[in-house]
């Protein structure tokens, strides 16, 4: 009797956990796919420091983008919940190197790449408005 009751509790708990995890995954995928970009010409971006922020259910990033002579000079994380810090640094270094938020996705960090590049895009977008 006790074993059947415990089994039912465990199965019910696991079922709820699986449903919650699937819901989180579906919501995150929807948010991830809804990230869009505005086409920015760096020639239109004046010198300055601009802030961009993107929030999804699992990944959040707020960055300051420093522009000098129409080039991305520096990107600093103000706040972030992404993958490993080294991955974030690798992504921003690629953005600075290519002077564009339109970089190739970093292997095993697809979502982080998209969230960080979108935050950079939003920062640069605020520069040309």
Secondary structure, DSSP 8 states (H G I E B T S, - for coil): -HHHHHHHHHHHHHHHHHHHHHHHHHHHHHHHHT-------GGG--SEEEEEEEE-SS-EEEEEEEEETTEEEEEEEEEEE-S-HHHHHHHHHHHHHHTSS-----TT-HHHHHHHHHHHHHHHHHHH-
